[in-house]
Amino acid sequence: AASLAALSRSNVEVEIQPHGETRVGQPEENGVIEADTLSAHAMRVMHRKVDTNGDGLASMNEFLHFASSMRKAIAARDTPTLLAELDIKKWSDHHEPGLDQDKALEFELAKFKAADSDWDGRLCREELPAVFYPETDEGVLRLVVYEAMKQKDRNGDRRLSPEEFAGAEPGEDEEASAELGVTEQEKADFEELDTDADGSLDFEEMAVWESGRFHTIAALKSLFAAADADEDNDLTADELENSRETIAGTEAQYHLMDWAEHHEL
């Protein structure tokens, strides 16, 4: 188990990528990330693991469920290494943009308390991953979403406009603000997150972003676009295997590589 004091004793800085993303493959060259192609065997084993009902078809929902379970498994695997190298003060310096060091440290301690489900002042093996990977625990994730909303919500209406979501600086008037600092990609992401199409993001919509689920869905959509030859919204083992080279150029490849590495494929 890890006590609160133990979390602050190490002197090595740990940096965790936002939204739970992990990049696996060759370094970026000329703007293109080259990723290794998974073997045919690895693809078929992966398909069997995703196809939980055994009907020979892997659906989007099955992939999403598998992605969630793999995230928790990988978090549990990696947490001991992160803990051994953790300096919580250095980590909190950059972990939440917009917070000064005292506020950032306070935020990390709040995450500790949220993860401590049995309220014993220590984090056991099952509780500890949530501190590093908030998306694996509902309580810690909600704390992270609340803090993100508070940092971005300039007018205090508990909703985020496109400009607030993007962190754009306000202009002299509403029309000017709408044109400042919001990229086309940010506009597209906002519109997809805004499932009720009311022009703002509420807590639950923002949770999809902060949990990394938004990026996982996007990656899996690229997987289906590359592999679903008959466009029936299910993937067979043959489709997955036959599309290995095409899949290697998509965002889904990073997830597949992580999963294959975890299962030693």
Solvent accessible surface area in square Angstrom, and as a share of the most:
residue,aa,sasa,rsa
1,A,95,0.73
2,A,3,0.02
3,S,25,0.16
4,L,71,0.35
5,A,58,0.45
6,A,34,0.26
7,L,2,0.01
8,S,54,0.35
9,R,179,0.65
10,S,32,0.21
11,N,115,0.59
12,V,76,0.44
13,E,91,0.41
14,V,8,0.04
15,E,136,0.61
16,I,34,0.17
17,Q,94,0.42
18,P,93,0.59
19,H,45,0.20
20,G,21,0.20
21,E,49,0.22
22,T,58,0.33
23,R,111,0.41
24,V,38,0.22
25,G,37,0.36
26,Q,84,0.38
27,P,110,0.69
28,E,111,0.50
29,E,106,0.48
30,N,143,0.73
31,G,60,0.58
32,V,95,0.55
33,I,65,0.33
34,E,94,0.42
35,A,20,0.15
36,D,72,0.37
37,T,61,0.35
38,L,15,0.08
39,S,58,0.37
40,A,31,0.24
41,H,121,0.54
42,A,1,0.01
43,M,0,0.00
44,R,85,0.31
45,V,15,0.08
46,M,0,0.00
47,H,7,0.03
48,R,159,0.58
49,K,78,0.33
50,V,0,0.00
51,D,13,0.07
52,T,94,0.55
53,N,103,0.53
54,G,62,0.59
55,D,82,0.43
56,G,36,0.35
57,L,61,0.30
58,A,0,0.00
59,S,30,0.20
60,M,50,0.22
61,N,116,0.59
62,E,21,0.10
63,F,0,0.00
64,L,21,0.10
65,H,124,0.55
66,F,18,0.08
67,A,11,0.09
68,S,55,0.35
69,S,52,0.34
70,M,7,0.03
71,R,45,0.16
72,K,108,0.46
73,A,37,0.29
74,I,10,0.05
75,A,0,0.00
76,A,53,0.41
77,R,104,0.38
78,D,42,0.22
79,T,3,0.02
80,P,67,0.42
81,T,82,0.47
82,L,29,0.15
83,L,47,0.23
84,A,79,0.61
85,E,73,0.33
86,L,2,0.01
87,D,18,0.09
88,I,3,0.02
89,K,102,0.43
90,K,86,0.37
91,W,0,0.00
92,S,0,0.00
93,D,76,0.39
94,H,69,0.31
95,H,40,0.18
96,E,24,0.11
97,P,109,0.68
98,G,71,0.68
99,L,25,0.13
100,D,91,0.47
101,Q,86,0.38
102,D,112,0.58
103,K,112,0.48
104,A,1,0.01
105,L,40,0.20
106,E,106,0.47
107,F,11,0.05
108,E,2,0.01
109,L,56,0.28
110,A,37,0.28
111,K,0,0.00
112,F,6,0.03
113,K,129,0.55
114,A,42,0.33
115,A,4,0.03
116,D,9,0.05
117,S,85,0.55
118,D,85,0.44
119,W,215,0.75
120,D,84,0.43
121,G,42,0.40
122,R,111,0.40
123,L,0,0.00
124,C,47,0.28
125,R,182,0.67
126,E,139,0.62
127,E,16,0.07
128,L,14,0.07
129,P,14,0.09
130,A,7,0.05
131,V,1,0.00
132,F,2,0.01
133,Y,17,0.06
134,P,18,0.11
135,E,42,0.19
136,T,27,0.16
137,D,49,0.25
138,E,113,0.50
139,G,39,0.37
140,V,0,0.00
141,L,18,0.09
142,R,100,0.37
143,L,45,0.22
144,V,12,0.07
145,V,1,0.00
146,Y,122,0.47
147,E,15,0.07
148,A,9,0.07
149,M,15,0.07
150,K,111,0.47
151,Q,72,0.32
152,K,57,0.24
153,D,23,0.12
154,R,118,0.43
155,N,106,0.54
156,G,56,0.53
157,D,74,0.38
158,R,203,0.74
159,R,76,0.28
160,L,0,0.00
161,S,35,0.22
162,P,39,0.24
163,E,29,0.13
164,E,9,0.04
165,F,13,0.05
166,A,24,0.19
167,G,49,0.47
168,A,5,0.04
169,E,129,0.58
170,P,77,0.48
171,G,24,0.23
172,E,176,0.79
173,D,83,0.43
174,E,153,0.69
175,E,139,0.62
176,A,38,0.30
177,S,18,0.12
178,A,42,0.33
179,E,135,0.60
180,L,77,0.38
181,G,58,0.56
182,V,21,0.12
183,T,74,0.43
184,E,132,0.59
185,Q,117,0.52
186,E,49,0.22
187,K,73,0.31
188,A,52,0.40
189,D,19,0.10
190,F,8,0.04
191,E,125,0.56
192,E,94,0.42
193,L,5,0.02
194,D,12,0.06
195,T,114,0.66
196,D,81,0.42
197,A,87,0.67
198,D,75,0.39
199,G,42,0.41
200,S,20,0.13
201,L,0,0.00
202,D,37,0.19
203,F,50,0.21
204,E,99,0.44
205,E,12,0.05
206,M,0,0.00
207,A,15,0.12
208,V,51,0.29
209,W,39,0.14
210,E,34,0.15
211,S,21,0.14
212,G,6,0.06
213,R,113,0.41
214,F,20,0.08
215,H,47,0.21
216,T,22,0.13
217,I,41,0.21
218,A,49,0.38
219,A,2,0.01
220,L,1,0.01
221,K,105,0.44
222,S,30,0.20
223,L,0,0.00
224,F,20,0.08
225,A,91,0.71
226,A,27,0.21
227,A,2,0.01
228,D,16,0.08
229,A,90,0.70
230,D,90,0.47
231,E,145,0.65
232,D,63,0.33
233,N,113,0.58
234,D,33,0.17
235,L,0,0.00
236,T,41,0.24
237,A,22,0.17
238,D,76,0.39
239,E,20,0.09
240,L,0,0.00
241,E,42,0.19
242,N,124,0.64
243,S,15,0.09
244,R,71,0.26
245,E,148,0.66
246,T,81,0.47
247,I,0,0.00
248,A,15,0.12
249,G,71,0.69
250,T,27,0.16
251,E,85,0.38
252,A,1,0.00
253,Q,1,0.01
254,Y,17,0.07
255,H,50,0.22
256,L,1,0.01
257,M,26,0.12
258,D,21,0.11
259,W,8,0.03
260,A,3,0.02
261,E,108,0.48
262,H,51,0.23
263,H,59,0.26
264,E,160,0.72
265,L,72,0.36
